Amino acid sequence: MQKLIEKMWLGDGMSKYIQDDSYFEKIDNERKAYWLGFLYADGCVVEKSENNKKVIMKLHPHDKYTLEQLLKDINSNRPIYVSKKGYVSVGISSVKMANDLIRLGCVPRKSLILKFPNENMVPQNLIKDFIRGYMDGDGCISTYMKLRVDRKTPIFICEIKLLEHMICFVE
């Protein structure tokens, strides 16, 4: 993944590609809620510095259409990269978009700290779309445990909390 990030960081030439940087400023429709959920599950926000941030999504080649749809929704002309192993990815250089996603809970290195969004992030009427995006991005919710090096007892991975919130929503 690090090599992919480095490749995607080089040569973008800020004016070469466009996108709606304010797309995630406010989650106010089904598509935005869906994409936020998808990014929670299968995207990442990378911070090189305060003024150098990217949103990256890497998927199986069969899911290229998903990246195409995301790019269409954010009005972007960015290319989709194909790795040597065939995976498809897109890197969106946008400090504004990255900061908005961070504010909405899609934070860098989110694996162990991800939390279900509150109603200020995703309105109650759009939670179902957020969940749909999360499920499409992850494909499943796992309930495994991980033993941290500095602990003798296992900790549950963050998906448990997301699952609890999803169950509460459904009830």
Beta strands, then each sheet from edge to edge (+ up, - down):
strand 1: 43-49
strand 2: 52-59
strand 3: 81-82
strand 4: 88-93
strand 5: 145-147
strand 6: 154-156
sheet 1: 1+ 2- 4+ 3-
sheet 2: 5+ 6-
end
